[in-house]
């Protein structure tokens, strides 16, 4: 009996697919190397794409051996998650949508299915149908694993970029020797409030600041959670040896704080950033002299 007939006639469909994958590993990898998903990611050499294909085939064979073709958490897939994520990310950077990447993953099935059908030639039609169905499910699970991994990597990238954006949107300005300020613009949430606190405290240490100004002129609303974060930031700055002044409390925000029953009595507040700076300079012993009206236009 020919080798492929003996292999196909024994064991479960999953084990038959396992044996097929191991037997045709080189041929499958060679065919996959010409598919867009591999060809456009592994551009250094075709051999690189072939080797990557072999790794994926070995993983699929391991999953089939465990008869977990429908399980995306099967141990075999762990070996190729990083590679699949790298491939998916590369195609996304090239401008492909998630749907297009999914289509490229789906295109890996036909070349393998054609080899399987040829390999099992002469087998009963029912056996052939079971094996091709098992292979289809296995490649479908691989596709699911690849998309899950790509989406996770994409979300991780978004989270990193969001954190970087928050850091950029929370600049610390040195206004004077011993005085730093953080002008806040936009909505404050728990994550951003934490960044504000860390940024301000680091600036207090780096600049040896005695005063830190939190200017909330650009903050549209203040709720109880934001107010609590402000109080914590003020308390943390005080522990670091700096006095924190909150400026830019607009009438609407003042009314909101009163309605919420929040006590900011221990917090130094000023109407504007200029007023806060004036207070800090005065506390440092600096004299501020206004220019005489008649000299306003002199150069």
C-alpha positions as CSV (number, residue, x, y, z in Angstrom):
1,X,0.0,0.0,0.0
2,X,1.4,3.5,-0.8
3,X,2.7,5.6,2.0
4,X,0.0,8.2,1.8
5,X,-2.8,5.6,1.7
6,X,-1.5,3.9,4.8
7,X,-1.1,7.2,6.6
8,X,-4.6,8.4,5.6
9,X,-6.3,5.1,6.5
10,X,-5.2,5.1,10.2
11,X,-6.1,7.2,13.1
12,X,-8.5,10.1,13.5
13,X,-8.9,12.8,10.9
14,X,-6.8,15.1,13.1
15,X,-4.0,12.6,13.2
16,X,-4.2,12.1,9.5
17,X,-3.9,15.8,9.0
18,X,-0.9,15.8,11.4
19,X,0.8,13.2,9.4
20,X,0.1,15.0,6.1
21,X,1.5,18.3,7.5
22,X,4.7,16.6,8.6
23,X,5.1,14.7,5.4
24,X,4.4,17.7,3.1
25,X,6.1,20.3,5.3
26,X,8.6,21.5,2.7
27,X,6.0,21.7,-0.1
28,X,3.5,23.6,2.0
29,X,6.2,26.1,3.1
30,X,7.3,26.5,-0.5
31,X,3.7,27.3,-1.6
32,X,3.1,29.7,1.3
33,X,6.3,31.6,0.5
34,X,4.6,32.8,-2.7
35,X,1.5,34.0,-0.9
36,X,1.2,37.8,-0.2
37,X,1.2,37.4,3.6
38,X,4.6,35.8,3.5
39,X,6.1,37.3,0.4
40,X,5.5,40.9,1.4
41,X,6.6,40.5,5.0
42,X,9.8,38.4,4.5
43,X,11.4,40.5,1.8
44,X,15.1,39.7,2.5
45,X,15.0,36.4,0.8
46,X,12.5,33.7,-0.3
47,X,14.3,31.2,2.0
48,X,13.4,33.4,4.9
49,X,9.7,33.1,4.0
50,X,10.0,29.3,3.5
51,X,11.6,28.9,7.0
52,X,8.8,31.0,8.5
53,X,6.3,28.8,6.7
54,X,7.9,25.7,8.1
55,X,7.5,27.0,11.7
56,X,3.8,27.6,11.1
57,X,3.4,24.1,9.6
58,X,5.1,22.6,12.6
59,X,2.8,24.5,14.9
60,X,-0.3,23.3,13.1
61,X,1.0,19.7,13.2
62,X,1.5,20.0,17.0
63,X,-2.1,21.3,17.4
64,X,-3.5,18.5,15.2
65,X,-1.5,15.9,17.2
66,X,-3.2,17.2,20.3
67,X,-6.6,17.0,18.5
68,X,-7.4,20.6,19.5
69,X,-7.9,22.0,16.0
70,X,-10.7,24.3,17.3
71,X,-8.9,25.6,20.3
72,X,-7.0,28.9,19.8
73,X,-5.3,28.4,23.1
74,X,-3.7,25.1,22.0
75,X,0.0,24.9,23.0
76,X,1.1,24.7,19.4
77,X,-0.2,28.2,18.6
78,X,1.9,29.7,21.4
79,X,5.1,29.1,19.3
80,X,3.9,31.2,16.4
81,X,1.9,34.0,18.1
82,X,4.8,36.4,18.0
83,X,5.5,35.6,14.4
84,X,1.9,36.0,13.4
85,X,1.7,39.3,15.3
86,X,4.8,40.6,13.5
87,X,3.3,39.5,10.1
88,X,-0.1,41.1,10.8
89,X,1.5,44.3,12.1
90,X,3.7,44.5,9.0
91,X,0.7,44.2,6.7
92,X,-1.3,46.8,8.8
93,X,1.6,49.3,8.5
94,X,1.5,48.7,4.8
95,X,-2.0,50.2,4.8
96,X,-4.1,47.0,4.8
97,X,-7.3,46.9,6.8
98,X,-8.1,44.1,9.3
99,X,-10.4,42.6,6.7
100,X,-7.7,42.5,4.1
101,X,-5.2,40.9,6.5
102,X,-7.9,38.3,7.3
103,X,-8.3,37.6,3.6
104,X,-4.6,37.0,3.2
105,X,-4.7,34.6,6.1
106,X,-7.6,32.8,4.5
107,X,-5.6,32.5,1.3
108,X,-3.2,30.1,3.1
109,X,-5.9,27.3,3.0
110,X,-6.3,26.5,-0.7
111,X,-2.7,25.6,-1.4
112,X,-2.6,23.2,1.5
113,X,-6.1,21.8,0.8
114,X,-5.0,21.0,-2.8
115,X,-2.0,19.1,-1.5
116,X,-4.2,17.2,1.0
117,X,-6.7,16.1,-1.7
118,X,-3.9,14.9,-3.9
119,X,-2.2,13.1,-1.0
120,X,-5.4,11.3,-0.1
121,X,-6.3,10.3,-3.6
122,X,-8.0,6.9,-3.5
123,X,-9.4,7.3,0.0
124,X,-13.1,6.9,0.6
125,X,-15.0,10.2,-0.1
126,X,-16.2,10.3,3.6
127,X,-12.6,10.0,4.8
128,X,-11.5,12.7,2.4
129,X,-14.3,15.0,3.5
130,X,-13.5,14.5,7.2
131,X,-9.8,15.3,6.7
132,X,-10.4,18.4,4.5
133,X,-12.9,19.6,7.1
134,X,-10.4,19.1,9.9
135,X,-7.8,20.9,7.9
136,X,-10.2,23.8,7.2
137,X,-11.1,24.1,10.9
138,X,-7.4,24.0,11.8
139,X,-6.5,26.8,9.3
140,X,-9.5,28.7,10.5
141,X,-8.3,28.6,14.1
142,X,-4.9,29.7,12.9
143,X,-6.6,32.7,11.3
144,X,-8.4,33.5,14.5
145,X,-5.2,33.3,16.5
146,X,-3.5,35.6,14.1
147,X,-6.3,38.2,14.2
148,X,-6.5,38.0,18.0
149,X,-2.8,38.5,18.3
150,X,-2.8,41.4,15.8
151,X,-5.7,43.1,17.6
152,X,-3.9,42.7,20.9
153,X,-0.7,44.1,19.6
154,X,-2.7,47.0,18.0
155,X,-4.4,47.8,21.3
156,X,-1.1,47.7,23.1
157,X,0.3,50.2,20.5
158,X,-2.8,52.4,21.0
159,X,-2.3,52.3,24.8
160,X,1.4,53.2,24.5
161,X,0.6,56.1,22.1
162,X,-2.2,57.3,24.4
163,X,0.2,57.4,27.3
164,X,2.8,59.2,25.3
165,X,0.1,61.7,24.1
166,X,-0.9,62.3,27.7
167,X,2.7,62.9,28.7
168,X,3.1,65.4,25.8
169,X,-0.2,67.1,26.7
170,X,1.0,67.6,30.3
171,X,4.0,69.8,29.9
172,X,5.9,71.2,32.9
173,X,7.0,74.8,32.5
174,X,9.7,76.5,34.6
175,X,8.3,80.0,35.3
176,X,11.0,81.2,37.7
177,X,13.8,79.7,39.8
178,X,11.9,77.5,42.3
179,X,8.5,77.9,40.5
180,X,7.1,75.3,38.0
181,X,3.7,75.2,36.4
182,X,1.5,72.6,34.7
183,X,-1.1,74.1,32.4
184,X,-3.9,71.5,31.9
185,X,-6.1,71.5,28.9
186,X,-8.9,69.1,28.2
187,X,-10.7,66.4,30.2
188,X,-9.1,64.9,33.2
189,X,-9.6,61.2,33.9
190,X,-7.9,58.9,36.4
191,X,-5.2,57.9,34.0
192,X,-4.3,61.4,33.0
193,X,-4.5,62.6,36.6
194,X,-2.0,60.0,37.5
195,X,0.3,61.3,34.7
196,X,-0.1,64.8,35.9
197,X,0.9,63.9,39.5
198,X,3.9,61.9,38.4
199,X,5.0,64.6,36.0
200,X,4.6,67.4,38.5
201,X,6.4,65.5,41.3
202,X,9.3,64.7,39.0
203,X,9.6,68.4,38.0
204,X,9.6,69.4,41.7
205,X,12.5,67.1,42.3
206,X,14.4,68.0,39.1
207,X,13.9,71.8,39.4
208,X,14.2,71.9,43.2
209,X,10.9,73.8,43.1
210,X,9.4,75.4,46.2
211,X,6.1,76.2,44.4
212,X,4.1,74.2,41.8
213,X,1.2,75.8,40.0
214,X,-1.7,73.6,38.6
215,X,-3.5,75.8,36.1
216,X,-6.9,74.4,35.2
217,X,-8.1,77.2,33.0
218,X,-8.4,74.8,30.0
219,X,-10.2,72.1,31.9
220,X,-13.9,72.3,30.9
221,X,-15.4,70.5,33.9
222,X,-14.4,69.3,37.3
223,X,-16.3,66.5,39.1
224,X,-15.7,64.9,42.5
225,X,-13.2,62.4,41.0
226,X,-11.1,65.2,39.4
227,X,-11.2,67.3,42.5
228,X,-10.0,64.3,44.6
229,X,-7.1,63.8,42.1
230,X,-6.2,67.5,42.5
231,X,-6.3,67.2,46.3
232,X,-4.0,64.2,46.1
233,X,-1.6,66.0,43.8
234,X,-1.5,69.0,46.1
235,X,-0.9,66.7,49.1
236,X,1.9,64.8,47.3
237,X,3.6,68.0,46.2
238,X,3.5,69.2,49.9
239,X,5.2,65.9,51.0
240,X,7.9,66.7,48.4
241,X,8.5,70.0,50.1
242,X,6.7,72.2,47.5
243,X,3.6,74.3,48.0
244,X,1.0,73.7,45.3
245,X,-1.3,76.5,44.0
246,X,-4.4,75.8,41.8
247,X,-5.2,78.6,39.4
248,X,-7.8,79.2,36.7
249,X,-10.9,78.1,38.6
250,X,-13.7,79.6,36.5
251,X,-17.1,80.5,37.9
252,X,-18.8,77.4,36.5
253,X,-16.2,75.1,38.1
254,X,-16.4,77.1,41.3
255,X,-20.2,76.5,41.4
256,X,-19.8,72.8,40.7
257,X,-17.3,72.4,43.5
258,X,-19.7,74.1,45.9
259,X,-22.6,72.0,44.8
260,X,-20.6,68.9,45.2
261,X,-19.8,69.9,48.7
262,X,-16.0,69.5,48.2
263,X,-13.7,71.2,50.7
264,X,-10.7,72.8,49.0
265,X,-10.1,75.0,52.0
266,X,-6.6,73.6,52.5
267,X,-5.6,74.3,48.9
268,X,-4.2,77.6,47.8
269,X,-6.2,78.9,44.9
270,X,-5.9,81.9,42.5
271,X,-8.1,83.2,39.8
272,X,-5.5,83.1,37.0
273,X,-2.0,81.8,36.3
274,X,-0.7,85.4,36.5
275,X,-2.2,85.7,40.0
276,X,-0.7,82.4,41.1
277,X,2.8,83.4,39.7
278,X,2.5,86.7,41.6
279,X,1.7,84.9,44.8
280,X,4.6,82.6,44.4
281,X,7.1,85.4,43.6
282,X,5.9,87.3,46.6
283,X,6.4,84.3,48.8
284,X,9.9,84.0,47.4
285,X,10.6,87.6,48.4
286,X,10.7,89.0,44.9
287,X,9.4,92.5,44.4
288,X,7.1,93.1,41.4
289,X,7.0,96.7,40.2
290,X,4.5,97.7,37.6
291,X,5.7,100.0,34.8
292,X,4.6,103.6,35.1
293,X,1.7,104.4,32.8
294,X,3.6,107.1,31.0
295,X,6.4,104.7,30.1
296,X,4.1,102.1,28.5
297,X,5.0,103.0,25.0
298,X,8.8,103.4,25.4
299,X,11.3,101.1,23.9
